[in-house]
């Protein structure tokens, strides 16, 4: 019997860079390093609604062949896999169920779905990205919540390789899915407003990331209005993020998603020694330390964003002093560190040692 089955959005054969796919692969690769590839079964949920028809057969295969089942679904997948696993586990002795939450949406989602909530309460462990989520779910009655930091397998920049810029134009970028809800238009308009006010190019803005397939028309229209100091640079492979980002003065993260978890783009920026200018979403303080690794402004407050950019531009040296803090912070989000708690939950001996339980001799 295998140690663990991972049910998630692998999208085998495709080059998808969304947060769900990237995290599923990172978690699985770390488990394979710890337990060997032979001990890890991978089940791909890519394919949308049609793929969910396979779910009962996928769950059966997982329970037949693996002691631990780890799921990383999005909203629709969770509503299918969680009840199925809870029910079908009744016929298999000794199986453990684990759910790794991607993002910060779960507390609100389960508050409206009592049946789903009951199913998840029967899981052995639910891993969330932030202490904010843990507190919210515990208030709702959950007793199986643990914090598992988001992570990326990145090469953290050395201090000697940090790139410092003190004279304009200061290069800033966004590095996320390209869509309205990520605040891309806010970033464009804020940089335009400052440069127009100063009468010169104080900031340049580069936009990275895959364009949301449902918003291509919106982005094409936005691109037509780009001034010379704003450019779309396309998507970047996850293993090239540090190399690309290290050249930038700051990362802009003007998200409109209040329930972001720990965004992978901020981990990328930290590994590259790049401080963050971010909207203050619900779990903002779990990853961005004001004055240390970046600064924040009230979500959806465009005036506050432009004011913050203006203040930072007035003293770029002070901003550059945050770079060393960023690379130190990045080390907390390496898979070998961040996923230790998950590995212990899957490993009977490690879990027993952690809890002080002696096994039978």
Secondary structure by P-SEA (a helix, b strand, c coil): cccbbbbcccccccccccaaaaaaaaaaaaaaaacccccbbbbbcccccccccaaaaaaaaaaacccbbbbbccaaaaacaaaaaaaacccccbbbbbbbbccccccccccccaaaaaaaaaccbbbbccaaaaaaaaaacccbbbbbcccccccccccccbbbbccccbbbbbccccccccaaaaaaaaaaaaaaaaccccbbbbbbcccccccaaaaaaaaaaccccccccccccccccccccccccccccccccccccccaaaaaaaaacccccccccccccccccccccccccccccaaaaaaaaaaaaacccccccaaaaaaaaaaaacccccaaaaaaaacaaaaaaaacccccc
